[in-house]
């Protein structure tokens, strides 16, 4: 029996990517966004096909993502931000609700959303992760955009190889 397999595709040519960046803990957001954009370009996404907007904080990211998704102009979206644990319960609320909102946008609109909203205990943990997480988000966005396009071509993945 043959098994259909859709191989990961990291070719960003002709993909349109939207990035929503939270400005709270702005230093981290800027570093995440820079790493993400650089990796998108490395993967072949044209700089003119990247839309980058900012919002006040992580709780506002899902609403902006939903607006971008509703335009149907994007093959994938990226959520960028950093929530650093403080002395109050507020960290848990922001971390959980922003993650829930990001996931909901992907499911409701059928557009891939790479979640690069870091949740860390302190600045040092965030600094150690921003570059890698930004690059990872770009790779997730491109791979998932291509997977959705492949699955849409014939309902099963036109790019499927038989193993």
C-alpha positions, 0 to 999 in steps of 0.5 A: 500500500502506498502512503501519501507524503507531503514533504516540508517545503521551505520555499518562500517565493511568491508567499505573502506573510503578515507579522504582528508585533507586540511593542511591550518589551519592545527590545525583544519584539524588535529582535524577534521581528528582525530575525524573522524578517531576515529568515523570511527573505533568506527563504525567498519571501520578497520583502515587498510581500511582508507586511509588518505591523505593531500593536501595544501588547500581546493581548492585542496581537490576536485582534490584529491577526484576525483583521489581517486574516480576514483580508485573505491577502496572506498565506501565513501570519506570524505573532511576535512578542515577549511576555516576561514573568513579573511578581503578579498573576498578570503574566499567566493571564497574558501568556494564556490568553494571547496564546489562545487568541493566536491559535483561535485565529488560525483555526477560525480563518484557516490561515497558518499563524506561527506563534513567536510570543515568548513567555519567559521568567526573565530578560536573560531567558528572552535574550537567549531565545529571541534570534532562534525563535524569530527564525523558527517562526519564519520557517514555520510560516513558510512551511505551513503556508506551502502545506496549506497550498499543497493541500488546497491544490487537490484536497490531498496534497498535490505535492505528495510523494509516494513512499 
